[in-house]
Amino acid sequence: MGAGERGGGRWPVRQRAVRGRTASPVRPGSARGRGLVRALPAAVVVTAIVLPLSAAARPVVPAPPPARLAPATAATLAGTYAAHRANAEEASRMAAAHGDDRRAAADRALAAPGRQLLAFDGRGSGRAVEVLGDLARADRVAVLVPGSDTSLDTYGRFRATATALYDRLVHEAPPGTGVAVVAWLGYETPGTVSTAVLTPDRADEAAPELRELIRQLPLITGPGSHVALLCHSYGSVVCARAASGPAVDDIVLIGSPGTGAKDVTALRTTARVWAARGADDWIADVPHARAELLGVTVGFGTDPVSPQFGARVFAAGDGGHGDYFRPGSVSLANLARIVLGEQAEVSRA
């Protein structure tokens, strides 16, 4: 559920001391964690109170509307990047004038020369879609989908995840193979103290945007590129909702609380579906339950690494929830192999 790409998630409730950690909405293994299922009905009821209060308390950071551009193509990519950098620069100035130094710094970093933004929106929690590598010449493209509590304020941690993967791909790619990574913060991720993290609502809102990105990629890369969706924690719920859209080659679920689907066939995708969980990932202790309560769907059902789900389960080493992209890790090595199409080289759990 947390966007643990080197700590990109909104889970700062009694964190455990693990490298690259993300926080969790419950402390797995504790009475609170074991009692999650019993607490779900109360959580749904509390939604009516907690979410409006949370929204009211959230400061509003002024920012310009996003740049209105035609879908990017290989020929217009440089102009697209430049337009969104300019928008991020203006957002930084507005945030600074508002007194929000943290957001101003995050926007300013995204506006730096050389940053390749396919999309940017500084309003609210913010959106950013950034490319690492030469997307127009990429034969292999990885799209990273983060989990909870990833926003412009925490974007630097999410980008570190994308950078770790990109560096590994460049190192491992056969000669002549172009690679690119798309860091897709294209939705409002659920927060730590919000019951939205227990429901698929944010994923339902995000899925059309992710499908649209996937549809647009061939306009930039050409039709022959292979695309892999790498979906961390709550991001795996997003990917599951988008899976039946435009074809991708691989969907990878890591540190997943479940997808809302009972098995791979329910995803209605032609992609290879992979799943992994680190040995020290607390997500294993989150009950894989799904129920309809007061008209609200709560929980995400079948564990993606279970035999019942039917994914290709691969080794993720002994890392925790935020360690899947740690340089030198078993998990990162296997993720790179999947993106590069080296299925036979992926070590199985």
Stockholm file with secondary structure:
# STOCKHOLM 1.0

chainA/1-349         MGAGERGGGRWPVRQRAVRGRTASPVRPGSARGRGLVRALPAAVVVTAIVLPLSAAARPVVPAPPPARLAPATAATLAGTYAAHRANAEEASRMAAAHGDDRRAAADRALAAPGRQLLAFDGRGSGRAVEVLGDLARADRVAVLVPGSDTSLDTYGRFRATATALYDRLVHEAPPGTGVAVVAWLGYETPGTVSTAVLTPDRADEAAPELRELIRQLPLITGPGSHVALLCHSYGSVVCARAASGPAVDDIVLIGSPGTGAKDVTALRTTARVWAARGADDWIADVPHARAELLGVTVGFGTDPVSPQFGARVFAAGDGGHGDYFRPGSVSLANLARIVLGEQAEVSRA
#=GR chainA/1-349 SS CBCTTTTCSCCBSSCCCCTTCCCBSSCTTSHHHHTHHHHHHHHHHHHHHHHHHHHHHSCCCCCCCCCCCCCCCTTTHHHHHHHHHHHHHHHHHHHHHHTCHHHHHHHHHHTSTTCCEEEEECSTTCEEEEEEECGGGCSEEEEEECCBTCCGGGHHHHHHHHHHHHHHHHHHSCTTCCEEEEEEECSCCCCTTCGGGGSSHHHHHHHHHHHHHHHHHHHHHCTTCEEEEEEETHHHHHHHHHTTSSCCSEEEEESCSCCSCSSGGGGCCCSEEEEECCTTCGGGGSCCCEEEETTEEEECCSCTTSTTTCCEEBCCTTCCTTCTTCTTCHHHHHHHHHHTTCGGGSCBC
#=GC SS_cons         CBCTTTTCSCCBSSCCCCTTCCCBSSCTTSHHHHTHHHHHHHHHHHHHHHHHHHHHHSCCCCCCCCCCCCCCCTTTHHHHHHHHHHHHHHHHHHHHHHTCHHHHHHHHHHTSTTCCEEEEECSTTCEEEEEEECGGGCSEEEEEECCBTCCGGGHHHHHHHHHHHHHHHHHHSCTTCCEEEEEEECSCCCCTTCGGGGSSHHHHHHHHHHHHHHHHHHHHHCTTCEEEEEEETHHHHHHHHHTTSSCCSEEEEESCSCCSCSSGGGGCCCSEEEEECCTTCGGGGSCCCEEEETTEEEECCSCTTSTTTCCEEBCCTTCCTTCTTCTTCHHHHHHHHHHTTCGGGSCBC
//
